[in-house]
Amino acid sequence: MNVVLIVVAVVFGVLLYEIFVMFNKKKWAPKGKHCYVTGGTAGLGLALALKLTKEGANVSVIARNQERLDKALKEMEAVRQSPDQILKTYSYAVHTTAEAEASLDAACQPYGGRSPDALFLCAGTARPGFFVEQDEATLKQSFDEIYWLAAMPALAAAKRFSSESEAEAKGKKIVFVSSALAYFSIVGYTTYSPAKFAIRGLAEALHSELMLYGVDIHIFFPGTIFSPGLITENKTKPKITLKIEERDEGMSPERWADELLKGVRDGDFHVVGDFIGRVFRSATRGASPSTRSGLVDFVYLMIGVFGVPPWRKGVDKVVREHIPEHQEYLKERGLKK
Ligand SMILES: CCCCCCCCCCCCCCCC(=O)[C@@H](N)CO
């Protein structure tokens, strides 16, 4: 009898806690906010820019290609919610301090110089390939195209936030876009994962440091996005990498953008959007700031504890079975006698 009572009490307690977690989330809404979006002319960035526009945000899209910026602006204009919404595009390559600062100066101009309410750093490129085919230039380029592209606008924004009044800066956001491949990695991603892992490190340090200004940090870990970028990267992606990735179903940029906004709305630090993301978020969390640690998270942790090691063993097996084909590949390219 006592045992039954204890079990009922525990289950009831856990349920109450879950409900508390569910309703006690900080809710953030894009309406009326100034959102600065890099990489907003294609894939996740474009889907997000459109979603923010539909929700009544003021949106500044930053990307390099003017033609694509013009096209994105047309799409945004078509879904604007009110004539007062400010929708703008700017051509900058924000992996340098100079251009990151210039892009913010330009984007903040219509707002009397006030810094954006939220930065969504979506820009990034993947160039999968074998490590032995890389050289100094391609290794460094990958950091320009991923890490510096996120770190420089974050630095420029943080300087602005810290110089504003506390009331002005409070509640502003930097949202980084990393990848499921920053929770783990596989053959073919030696130029990609390191830079995405680096973004995770930056986000975690900033999550702690920008509390000094009341600024929130979020980081997104999407899996496969059916974007124009994926079509390009798949053209040069090693066959073995494609094979391991088959286990990942993938989703449209629109669905990933939905998941990203949902996580940001709920105040999650690590934002994920699919089963794989939920499992790896829980299983690799370590001392990362917790997103929530209710029952649901515990279930994903258990799936990770029991599911990830066999999956990894399977991946290793697939790689070893690929050795003969890879030897041929190296010979064909003159990388081996
Ligand atoms: C119980 C555990 C089961 C786990 C199954 C996991 C299978 C995942 C395979 C790799 C997925 C890669 C997604 C990232 C895509 C990405 O970032 C690149 N396309 C670069 O753009």
The ligand as an ORCA input file, in Angstrom:
! r2SCAN-3c Opt
* xyz 0 1
  C      19.940      6.511    -31.927
  C      20.827      7.316    -32.768
  C      20.545      7.250    -34.248
  C      21.405      8.185    -35.002
  C      21.256      8.240    -36.503
  C      22.070      9.382    -37.015
  C      22.344      9.474    -38.488
  C      22.984     10.798    -38.789
  C      23.875     10.897    -39.973
  C      24.463     12.263    -40.221
  C      23.520     13.417    -40.251
  C      24.158     14.690    -40.705
  C      23.249     15.897    -40.588
  C      23.929     17.214    -40.744
  C      23.922     17.785    -42.133
  C      24.876     18.902    -42.355
  O      25.126     19.729    -41.538
  C      25.565     18.869    -43.662
  N      24.701     18.442    -44.715
  C      26.276     20.126    -44.017
  O      25.500     21.045    -44.712
*
